Amino acid sequence: MENIYEIADYSNFGKCVDLFAPGTVIITNKNNEIIANVFGTSFSSPFVAGLAATIMAENSDIEFDYESLKNKLIELSVKDAIKGLDDETPNRLANNGKHS
């Protein structure tokens, strides 16, 4: 996959990161003109929480714990899609496994 996403300047990086999530929201009007561009971990955290809840709901036969849910999120992530990461930082973008 081509590296089409960029790490935000407020993102963590290095071995401590398991997964990246979108942290920017672009708000447009009905003419598709950008009216606001907001960003921060306030967007990425609920994105991953919602993704985790969806995975748990769609796999109700599995009793997830922290480790197994983290591994599932990593398994479903899009690999090597983020440009500008160093070799110490895992290149994984949160994804539900249904779309890339």
Backbone as ProteinMPNN parsed JSONL, in Angstrom:
{"seq_chain_A": "MENIYEIADYSNFGKCVDLFAPGTVIITNKNNEIIANVFGTSFSSPFVAGLAATIMAENSDIEFDYESLKNKLIELSVKDAIKGLDDETPNRLANNGKHS", "coords_chain_A": {"N_chain_A": [[0.846, -1.183, 0.0], [0.45, 2.222, -0.724], [1.996, 4.891, 1.034], [-0.177, 6.972, 2.329], [-1.171, 8.478, 4.382], [-0.388, 10.871, 6.951], [1.605, 11.353, 9.864], [0.474, 13.176, 12.631], [1.644, 16.247, 14.084], [1.226, 16.293, 16.799], [1.129, 13.7, 17.589], [1.999, 10.682, 19.348], [4.939, 8.619, 19.116], [7.081, 5.854, 18.263], [8.113, 2.847, 20.035], [6.124, 2.673, 21.94], [3.693, 3.021, 20.75], [0.902, 1.315, 19.563], [-0.944, 1.477, 17.571], [-2.255, 3.689, 15.126], [-4.706, 6.293, 14.798], [-7.228, 8.181, 13.071], [-7.01, 11.691, 13.57], [-7.929, 14.087, 12.785], [-10.628, 16.083, 11.794], [-12.516, 17.109, 9.136], [-14.79, 19.511, 8.412], [-17.434, 20.087, 6.279], [-19.592, 22.183, 4.226], [-22.864, 22.048, 2.609], [-22.127, 22.448, 0.004], [-19.774, 21.23, -0.194], [-17.586, 22.662, 0.675], [-14.84, 23.461, 2.688], [-15.397, 24.241, 6.008], [-14.466, 24.065, 8.534], [-11.62, 22.812, 10.232], [-10.658, 20.642, 12.413], [-8.761, 19.178, 15.105], [-7.061, 16.619, 17.018], [-6.383, 14.43, 19.856], [-8.813, 14.048, 20.952], [-10.479, 13.231, 18.99], [-9.364, 10.897, 17.928], [-9.285, 9.007, 20.035], [-12.071, 8.342, 20.734], [-12.707, 7.251, 18.267], [-11.213, 4.849, 18.135], [-12.278, 3.587, 20.385], [-14.949, 3.23, 19.596], [-14.526, 1.564, 17.416], [-13.451, -0.676, 18.724], [-15.712, -1.39, 20.27], [-17.481, -2.096, 18.222], [-16.176, -4.325, 17.119], [-16.316, -6.06, 19.315], [-19.105, -6.345, 19.533], [-19.76, -7.533, 17.093], [-18.535, -9.927, 17.363], [-19.614, -11.536, 19.452], [-19.407, -14.031, 20.546], [-16.876, -14.304, 21.428], [-14.84, -13.807, 24.241], [-13.392, -11.028, 24.931], [-10.328, -9.739, 26.208], [-8.016, -7.24, 27.382], [-5.558, -7.756, 25.992], [-6.282, -9.575, 23.908], [-8.152, -8.044, 22.481], [-6.588, -5.859, 21.725], [-4.777, -7.205, 20.056], [-6.555, -8.018, 18.032], [-7.344, -5.538, 16.991], [-4.88, -4.71, 15.963], [-4.461, -6.728, 14.088], [-6.531, -6.179, 12.229], [-5.783, -3.706, 11.321], [-4.643, -1.289, 8.868], [-1.711, -1.779, 7.196], [1.46, -0.147, 6.847], [0.616, 2.376, 5.811], [1.103, 4.925, 6.586], [3.017, 7.765, 6.178], [6.352, 8.96, 6.874], [7.142, 7.861, 9.32], [9.43, 6.694, 11.825], [11.757, 3.897, 12.026], [11.318, 2.642, 14.426], [8.679, 2.878, 15.065], [5.573, 1.305, 14.914], [3.815, 0.835, 11.878], [0.771, 1.143, 11.587], [-2.593, 1.589, 10.908], [-5.657, 2.272, 12.385], [-8.484, 0.308, 11.594], [-11.546, -1.146, 10.479], [-11.429, -3.499, 9.138], [-13.099, -3.877, 7.057], [-13.043, -1.927, 5.146], [-10.587, -0.138, 3.304]], "CA_chain_A": [[0.0, 0.0, 0.0], [1.172, 3.491, -0.764], [1.881, 5.679, 2.261], [-1.027, 8.11, 1.984], [-1.514, 9.22, 5.59], [0.759, 11.481, 7.619], [1.518, 11.446, 11.314], [0.254, 14.55, 13.093], [2.75, 16.726, 14.928], [0.883, 16.063, 18.201], [1.045, 12.253, 17.812], [3.093, 9.936, 19.949], [5.616, 7.757, 18.168], [8.028, 4.94, 18.882], [7.651, 1.513, 20.426], [4.962, 2.768, 22.829], [2.482, 3.12, 19.933], [0.438, 0.062, 18.966], [-1.893, 1.725, 16.494], [-2.617, 5.086, 14.869], [-6.104, 6.527, 14.429], [-7.429, 9.541, 12.557], [-7.117, 12.714, 14.6], [-8.38, 15.328, 12.155], [-11.971, 16.06, 11.222], [-12.766, 18.223, 8.221], [-16.232, 19.758, 8.337], [-17.783, 20.796, 5.044], [-20.99, 22.568, 4.08], [-23.555, 21.258, 1.585], [-21.417, 22.648, -1.263], [-18.505, 20.526, -0.011], [-16.531, 23.629, 0.986], [-14.346, 23.269, 4.058], [-15.752, 25.332, 6.909], [-13.683, 23.902, 9.762], [-10.636, 21.74, 10.25], [-10.344, 20.5, 13.833], [-7.894, 18.024, 15.284], [-6.575, 16.274, 18.348], [-6.662, 13.08, 20.335], [-10.233, 13.992, 21.289], [-11.145, 12.544, 17.882], [-8.804, 9.563, 17.713], [-9.647, 8.099, 21.138], [-13.407, 7.76, 20.548], [-12.696, 6.443, 17.049], [-10.735, 3.508, 18.485], [-13.245, 3.003, 21.318], [-16.085, 2.786, 18.777], [-14.05, 0.42, 16.645], [-13.377, -1.801, 19.657], [-17.079, -1.786, 20.606], [-18.036, -2.777, 17.047], [-15.54, -5.645, 17.05], [-16.882, -6.883, 20.388], [-20.51, -6.625, 19.215], [-19.818, -8.443, 15.947], [-17.91, -11.192, 17.773], [-20.118, -11.716, 20.816], [-19.032, -15.354, 21.027], [-15.509, -14.22, 21.944], [-14.695, -13.004, 25.448], [-12.171, -10.251, 24.749], [-9.656, -9.022, 27.279], [-7.185, -6.175, 26.823], [-4.561, -8.278, 25.05], [-6.907, -10.144, 22.706], [-8.759, -6.961, 21.712], [-5.469, -5.13, 21.116], [-4.288, -8.02, 18.946], [-7.557, -7.963, 16.964], [-7.213, -4.21, 16.377], [-3.644, -4.732, 15.185], [-4.698, -7.63, 12.946], [-7.411, -5.519, 11.268], [-5.239, -2.408, 10.914], [-4.011, -1.139, 7.56], [-0.263, -1.737, 7.427], [2.335, 0.661, 5.987], [-0.161, 3.42, 5.143], [1.449, 6.226, 7.16], [4.363, 8.182, 5.772], [7.125, 9.77, 7.798], [7.411, 7.216, 10.612], [10.759, 6.102, 11.95], [11.76, 2.429, 12.039], [10.913, 2.167, 15.754], [7.245, 3.076, 15.231], [4.745, 0.421, 14.085], [3.049, 1.557, 10.866], [-0.54, 0.494, 11.572], [-3.692, 2.533, 10.986], [-6.891, 1.629, 12.852], [-9.417, 0.0, 10.516], [-12.475, -2.198, 10.899], [-11.213, -4.694, 8.339], [-14.096, -3.933, 5.993], [-12.684, -0.942, 4.13], [-9.231, 0.368, 3.467]], "C_chain_A": [[0.885, 1.237, 0.0], [0.953, 4.247, 0.548], [1.094, 6.945, 1.949], [-1.434, 8.947, 3.187], [-0.242, 9.79, 6.193], [0.525, 11.493, 9.118], [1.348, 12.922, 11.695], [1.391, 14.966, 14.023], [2.473, 16.533, 16.417], [0.814, 14.57, 18.545], [2.247, 11.732, 18.594], [3.747, 9.101, 18.858], [6.586, 6.88, 18.923], [7.376, 3.629, 19.278], [6.402, 1.539, 21.3], [3.644, 2.793, 22.061], [2.145, 1.748, 19.369], [-0.292, 0.312, 17.657], [-2.106, 3.223, 16.342], [-4.087, 5.157, 14.498], [-6.226, 7.952, 13.903], [-7.616, 10.528, 13.699], [-7.552, 14.053, 14.05], [-9.764, 15.124, 11.571], [-12.134, 17.311, 10.377], [-14.269, 18.354, 8.058], [-16.506, 20.581, 7.089], [-19.253, 21.197, 5.062], [-21.618, 21.756, 2.951], [-22.945, 21.428, 0.2], [-20.039, 21.988, -1.25], [-17.321, 21.474, 0.17], [-16.119, 23.429, 2.446], [-14.704, 24.488, 4.897], [-15.006, 25.24, 8.24], [-12.755, 22.707, 9.607], [-10.166, 21.638, 11.697], [-9.572, 19.2, 14.052], [-7.564, 17.805, 16.745], [-6.932, 14.862, 18.741], [-8.111, 12.939, 20.802], [-11.031, 13.305, 20.187], [-10.65, 11.107, 17.748], [-9.205, 8.57, 18.804], [-11.045, 7.517, 20.977], [-13.515, 6.921, 19.269], [-12.299, 5.005, 17.378], [-11.699, 2.834, 19.468], [-14.469, 2.473, 20.563], [-15.728, 1.57, 17.946], [-13.981, -0.827, 17.524], [-14.775, -2.305, 20.023], [-17.737, -2.543, 19.45], [-17.472, -4.186, 16.922], [-16.141, -6.573, 18.099], [-18.326, -7.269, 20.085], [-20.639, -7.643, 18.079], [-19.22, -9.809, 16.247], [-18.319, -11.531, 19.192], [-19.804, -13.095, 21.388], [-17.619, -15.388, 21.61], [-15.49, -13.337, 23.19], [-13.348, -12.282, 25.378], [-11.639, -9.747, 26.087], [-8.762, -7.986, 26.604], [-6.279, -6.696, 25.713], [-5.209, -8.81, 23.771], [-7.577, -9.065, 21.853], [-7.68, -6.123, 21.032], [-4.935, -5.899, 19.91], [-5.252, -8.019, 17.771], [-7.487, -6.623, 16.242], [-5.969, -4.139, 15.497], [-3.82, -5.593, 13.933], [-5.509, -6.935, 11.844], [-6.837, -4.213, 10.716], [-4.668, -2.454, 9.498], [-2.52, -0.946, 7.815], [0.426, -0.831, 6.399], [1.582, 1.733, 5.194], [0.229, 4.827, 5.585], [2.871, 6.594, 6.757], [5.034, 8.988, 6.883], [7.39, 9.149, 9.151], [8.835, 6.68, 10.637], [10.637, 4.575, 12.05], [11.317, 1.836, 13.375], [9.397, 2.173, 15.938], [6.448, 2.13, 14.332], [3.859, 1.241, 13.137], [1.711, 0.855, 10.666], [-1.62, 1.545, 11.802], [-4.965, 1.801, 11.36], [-7.872, 1.493, 11.691], [-10.331, -1.111, 10.993], [-12.328, -3.48, 10.094], [-12.168, -4.815, 7.171], [-13.772, -2.998, 4.849], [-11.242, -0.521, 4.367], [-9.102, 1.699, 2.769]], "O_chain_A": [[1.932, 1.277, 0.647], [-0.147, 4.24, 1.101], [1.635, 7.887, 1.37], [-1.993, 10.031, 3.016], [0.849, 9.262, 5.977], [-0.607, 11.624, 9.583], [2.009, 13.798, 11.136], [2.018, 14.125, 14.668], [3.401, 16.603, 17.222], [0.475, 14.215, 19.674], [3.351, 12.269, 18.509], [3.164, 8.901, 17.793], [6.882, 7.131, 20.091], [6.239, 3.342, 18.904], [5.693, 0.537, 21.394], [2.583, 2.606, 22.656], [2.995, 1.091, 18.768], [-0.269, -0.52, 16.75], [-2.134, 3.948, 17.337], [-4.648, 4.207, 13.953], [-5.425, 8.821, 14.247], [-8.302, 10.233, 14.678], [-7.546, 15.052, 14.769], [-10.034, 14.11, 10.929], [-11.916, 18.428, 10.845], [-14.94, 17.42, 7.618], [-15.897, 21.628, 6.868], [-20.056, 20.635, 5.806], [-20.971, 20.869, 2.394], [-23.22, 20.627, -0.693], [-19.243, 22.165, -2.172], [-16.185, 21.122, -0.147], [-16.966, 23.251, 3.322], [-14.364, 25.619, 4.549], [-14.924, 26.219, 8.982], [-13.077, 21.726, 8.936], [-9.367, 22.456, 12.153], [-9.71, 18.246, 13.286], [-7.759, 18.679, 17.589], [-7.687, 14.18, 18.048], [-8.582, 11.824, 21.023], [-12.146, 12.843, 20.43], [-11.44, 10.201, 17.483], [-9.441, 7.399, 18.508], [-11.204, 6.3, 21.072], [-14.32, 5.992, 19.199], [-12.963, 4.059, 16.955], [-11.911, 1.624, 19.384], [-14.963, 1.387, 20.865], [-16.535, 0.653, 17.791], [-14.405, -1.907, 17.112], [-15.0, -3.514, 20.081], [-18.463, -3.512, 19.671], [-18.211, -5.132, 16.648], [-16.441, -7.732, 17.811], [-18.73, -8.401, 20.35], [-21.518, -8.505, 18.103], [-19.383, -10.746, 15.465], [-17.467, -11.787, 20.043], [-19.924, -13.303, 22.595], [-17.215, -16.382, 22.212], [-16.061, -12.246, 23.191], [-12.307, -12.845, 25.716], [-12.404, -9.379, 26.978], [-8.758, -7.876, 25.378], [-6.244, -6.132, 24.62], [-4.735, -8.524, 22.671], [-7.569, -9.163, 20.626], [-7.846, -5.72, 19.881], [-4.671, -5.31, 18.862], [-4.813, -8.018, 16.621], [-7.562, -6.576, 15.014], [-6.008, -3.568, 14.407], [-3.375, -5.219, 12.848], [-5.205, -7.087, 10.66], [-7.36, -3.675, 9.741], [-4.267, -3.507, 9.003], [-2.121, -0.054, 8.563], [0.022, -0.764, 5.238], [1.889, 1.965, 4.025], [-0.256, 5.811, 5.027], [3.808, 5.825, 6.97], [4.371, 9.609, 7.714], [7.829, 9.851, 10.063], [9.376, 6.266, 9.612], [9.533, 4.04, 12.147], [10.979, 0.654, 13.446], [8.883, 1.545, 16.864], [6.626, 2.148, 13.114], [3.234, 2.218, 13.55], [1.527, 0.085, 9.723], [-1.567, 2.3, 12.774], [-5.319, 0.81, 10.722], [-8.068, 2.424, 10.91], [-9.935, -1.93, 11.822], [-13.039, -4.451, 10.35], [-12.064, -5.75, 6.377], [-14.175, -3.239, 3.711], [-10.749, -0.549, 5.495], [-8.03, 2.303, 2.785]]}, "name": "protein", "num_of_chains": 1, "seq": "MENIYEIADYSNFGKCVDLFAPGTVIITNKNNEIIANVFGTSFSSPFVAGLAATIMAENSDIEFDYESLKNKLIELSVKDAIKGLDDETPNRLANNGKHS"}
